Amino acid sequence: MRCSRRGFMVGAGAMLSATALFAGPGDVLQIDGPAFGAGWRVRVAAGADAGPIIAAVTGVAASVDAAMSPFRPTSEISRFNRMETLDWVPLSVETCATILEAKRIAALTQGAFDPTLGGLVGRYGFGPITTLPAGSFEGLSIGANAAKKAHVLQTLDLCGIAKGQALDRIAAALMALGHGDFFVELGGEVYAQGYHPDGRPWRAGIERPLPGLAAPLRIVVVNGEALATSGDRANSFVHAGKRYGHIIDPQRGRPADTALASVSVFAPRAITADALATALFAMGPENGPAFAARQQIPALFVLRDGDGLREAATADFSTRFIG
């Protein structure tokens, strides 16, 4: 599933191209592979069997791709988008659960995250949906294994949340395989459980969102939770001196254009962190931090400040800093 907003696609040979190697001190086994237009990485203690881990990760990625990719004409969500009906449309339990969380975050953020705006994303060249938005997210009905549109031309774009859903499922699969200590990254989003083999907590880097060579801005501890980041450094273009990013500001109906460079969010579930990071970025440098503070959402807002950067953390995000 390729999503230009976050990068989605799992290749048919992904399982065959995954690699396993020892990575650094502490006898860590690192397994890497391609997925969602980027890649995935799992770290566990040395001695683990890489085969079942690779099968679990690639299986989840293929499932999410087949169900929720708007770029794949045969996917569930593409079929839903094409159907001009107000009847219930059968969908998988996983897709319905993702839509339900998308609708919950949309309501919580008063539409700052809106899965029905795929047409606007496509209008600016970041997605395949070309029809203008029709019908509100409030009118969308969700059942256990079916959904019903609020308008016959309504479409759904789950690119801002589907990767998080996939990450949660991968984490659950690793736990089902008996792994209580692991680190998994999927296209830049992270979930970690337990401890590194050397006894310390798992660590993740938050990228410095400036042009040029990628470098970490902050190193944070992650344990039993997910970390997701949204920004406009990678998925954007400049036209006539103006930057256009992939995250839509629903109030203006166009890409968010503020001093915000990135927003990182911690949440118990990756599906929630994924959607909230997008919503907080769309809210902007004033409304985003204010909303996160009111809702006690651990978030890190990174703002452009002249030639440098300025940070603003909410809730207890700063307690995770180790660098």
RAFEN-V657489 format. One record per helix or strand. SS is the DSSP state (H for helix, E for strand). FROM is the first residue (numbers start at 1). TO is the last residue. If there is no record, write none. Layout:
[[SS/FROM/TO] [SS/FROM/TO]]
This chain:
[[H/14/17] [E/19/22] [E/28/33] [E/40/45] [H/50/68] [H/76/82] [E/89/90] [H/93/108] [H/118/123] [E/141/142] [E/146/148] [H/162/176] [E/182/186] [E/189/193] [E/195/195] [E/201/207] [E/216/222] [E/225/231] [E/236/239] [E/242/245] [E/248/249] [E/254/255] [E/260/267] [H/270/295] [E/299/305] [E/308/314] [H/317/320] [E/321/321]]
